[in-house]
Amino acid sequence: MTGQEYEAAVKAAGFTQAGFARVMGVHRTTIAERYSKAEVEPYWVFALAGLIAARAANPIAELVAEYDTKPVKRSA
């Protein structure tokens, strides 16, 4: 993934450069450096993917839990 693609993915995930840096526990310039790379290190791509997955996991778990507790109607 190029730096430009990574920047677009970070923005599409709803993060600003500073916000993503804060979540990752790094300085904003560390993220800015990734944006200018020809190829972003897999660690950073996987970290972003993990954050996106974590955001999606809670609503999915809540939806499953809501329907998991209801008795199943079986047709005869």
C-alpha positions, 0 to 999 in steps of 0.5 A: 500500500502506498502512502497516498493509499494509506492516507486515504484509508486512514481518512476513510476510517474516520481518523485525522492524522492527529487522531490516528497518531493519538490512538497509536501512541505515536507523534503525529509526524510518525503518521505523516511519514507513513503518508509520504512513503512509496510503500507503508510497512505492513505493521501500520496497515495491519494496525489500521485494519485492526482498529477498523475491525474493533470498531465494527465488532461491538455493533456486530456483537450487540446485534448477535446478542440481541437475537441470540437470547430469543427462542428460535421458532421452528416450523412444523 
